[in-house]
Amino acid sequence: MRLVVARCQVDYAGRLTAHLPMANRVLMIKADGSVLVHSDGGSYKPLNWMSPPCSVREGTTDDGQLEWTVTGKDGDTLRILLEDVQHDSSHELGVDPGLQKDGVEKHLQELLAEHPTTLSAGLTLVRREYPTAIGPVDLMCRDADGLSVAVEIKRRGEIDGVEQLTRYLELLNREPRLTAKGPVRGIFAAQLIKPQARVLAEDRGIACAVVDYDGLRGMDDPEHRLF
């Protein structure tokens, strides 16, 4: 990765145009070829960028000013004029193992498979990753009355997740061995369920369950709560 701190002006031309006037910024050229322009604010988002594959040509303008021309795969360009370079260094970061998130859907699925009654009283696990023609259902369970229950698990429950579970239920309700005692019902489980998703789920007869991740892991001890 190459890091450059410089007073610069940035102009983008492509599907639209954008202009950043002269100011101190951080320029990043990453090993994957991407070029990013950052300010000292605005959180993690760059002010402007060019995604790989792209090429970087360094040169000078007619009046001797340092200039970078970054060209993208569709011919769009990022023109960076550097007035004052304060820092320029390159670093070999090596292979990154990737972000390992705590509480991702896979881990939630594992925990809920061990504790299905947290979703609904009397629920028992039949199997994880129950296959359908359009992908696996996270959990296939059975309730106290012997009815099949399909559970879709998300970290953040939104309308797309409800639509996904709806499609699964349409397929599952065509399987006689699952519907011998009645139709397959659905449970939409997430750490947070958006109001619009909840309304859509309930309209389609799908139950919603908000998952207490810390409680599932045994980290949230009710005896030690103040309230």
N, C-alpha and C positions, 0 to 999 in steps of 0.2 A: 504494500500500500504506500502511495506517495501522499504526503501531507504538505500543503502549501498555505501559509498564512500571508495574505496580501491585500493591499488596497486595490480593489478591482471593480470593473463594470462588466455586467453580463447581459447579453442580448440573445434571446431565443427566437428562431424563425422556423416555422413548420406549419402544423395544423392551425396554429394561432401565433401571435407574437407576444413577447413579454420582455420587460426591461427592468434591470436592477441598476440604479445609479451607483457612482463611485462610493465605496465604503469598505471597511475592513471585514474580510470574510475568510473562512476556511475552505480550501478546495481539496477534494479527495479524489484520487484516481485509484480505483481498487483493482485487484488482480483479475477480476472477472471482466474488466474493461469499462465498467461504469464510471461516470464522472458526476460528482455531487458538489453542490455549492451550499455551504452552511453559514448561518449567522450565529451570533452569540445569544440568540433567543429563539423562540418559536418551537421549543421542545425538540423532539427527535427528527422532525421533518426538514428536509433540505428546502432551500428557497427555490432552487431549480436543479435539474439533473438530466442526464442522458443515460438511458438504459443500454446494456450491451445487446448485440455487438455494435460497437462504435469505434471510430478512430480519432486520435488526438494528434493534431499537427501544431508544432510550436514554431513561431516565427516572429517577425516584427512588422509593424505598420510602416508607412512611408516616412513618418516622422520619428521612427526609431523606437516606438513603444512596443514592449513585449506583448504578444498576442497568441492566445490558444484558439484554435478552431476545432471544435468537436463535431463530427459528422455521424449521424445515426443511420440505421439501416434503410430508413425511408427517405433519406435525403435531408431531414431536418438538421438544423445546425445550432450549436451553442457557441457564441463568440464571446471570449473572455479577454478583456483588456486589463493587463496588470500594470498598475502605476508604481507600486512600491512593494517589493517582495520582502517580507520580514522573516520568513522561515520557509525552508524547503528541505524535506527529509524523506527518505524511503525506508520502509520497514518490511521485513519478511515475517509474516504472521504464521505461516504454515497452514496445515489442514485443520479446519475447525470441526469439532465433533457435533456441532449443532446444539440448539437450545433444548434442554430437557425440562419441560414444564411440570410443575406440581399441580395435580388436580385436573389433568387433561381427561378427555372423555374415556380413554382406555382405562385409566385408573378408577374413574367413577364407575365404569361398568364392572370392574373387578370387585369393588366394594359393595355395590348394589347386588351383585350376584351372590355375595356372601350374606347379605342382609336384605332380602327382598321384602320382608315385612315392614321395612321402613317406608316402602311405597304404598302398601295397602295391607291391612290385617289379613292374615291367612294365606298370603301369597307364597308360593314355593317355586323354585327355579326348575325349569325343564332342561334348558340348555342356553348357552351363550352363542351369539353369532348364528342365529337360526337362518338358514339360507332361503332366499326367494329369487325369482328370476331377475330382479332389479337390484339385488344386494342383500346383505344380511341384516336381520333385525337384531338389535343389541342384545335383548333378553327375551326369551320365550318362557312364560311362566304359566302357572295354573292357580286359580283362586280356590277358596274354601269350598265352592260349589262344583269344582271340577272343570270350570270354563277356562279356555285358553286366553291368555293375556299377553299382548305384544308390548314391549317397553322400548321406547326410543329415548336415548340419553344424550343430552347436550350440556356443555358448560353454560351457554347462554341460550335460552329458549326463545327462538324467533319464529316468524311465520313459515319460513322455509322448512324448519324442522317439523312443524305440524303437517305441512303438505307431504313431506317425506313419509311420515308415519301413516297418513291417509292412504298413500299409494300401497304401502306394505299391507295394510288392513284389507284393501280391496283384493289383493292376491291371496292372502292367508284365508280369507273367508270363502275361497273356492276349494279349499282342501277339506274333504269330508272327515278325515281323521281328527282335524282340529275343531270342527264344528259339530261333532257328534252330539254334544250336550247343549249347544247354543252357539251364537256368533262369537267370533274372536273380538274382544274389546281391546282398547289401547290405553296406555298410560304414557304421557309426555313428561319426562323427568329432566330437570335442569337445576343448576344452582340459582339461576335467576330467570324468570319467565316474563317476557315483555307483555304488557296488557293486551296488545292487539293479538298476540299469539294465543293468549289464554282465552280470549273471546272466540277466536276461530276454533280452537280445540273443543271448547265446551259446546259450541254450536254443532259440531260433528260428533258429539257423544264421546269425546276423548277426555279422560281424566288428566288433571295436571298435578304434578308432585314436585314441590320445591325441595331440593336436596341440601341437607346440612353436611357439607364436606368434612368439616372438622369433627362433627359429631360422629360421622361414619368411621373416621380414623381413630376415634377414641380420645381425641385431643380436647374436646369440649366437655368438661366435667360439670354437670348441672349443680353438683354439691358445692362447687367453688365459685358460683356466679353470685354477684351482688344483687341482681334482679332476676 
